[in-house]
């Protein structure tokens, strides 16, 4: 039954990648709609990270599978953090070189 856990972890990683791609695309083409996109993608990232946890606990998964789950969980957190930060940065504000 660890195959079921592997499938769920794979879905988690694919969902995280798709969520990141959606948020990056929205930020580039429609920055004014990024807030709405973050609120839509966040529950999908959370659900995709929690569902494999149940299978990992129930079927005594291998440490490698736990590691993959942790990578996906941390990646989902970073996607959300990046999108939330991009939402808070004003549009058109360029980074200034240090010391100027």
Secondary structure, 3 states (H helix, E strand, C coil): CHHHHHHHHHHHHHHHHHHHHHHHHHHHHCHHHHHHHHHHHHHHHHHHHHHHHHHHHHCCCCHHHHHHHHHHHHHHHHHHHHHHHHHHCCCCCCCCCCCC
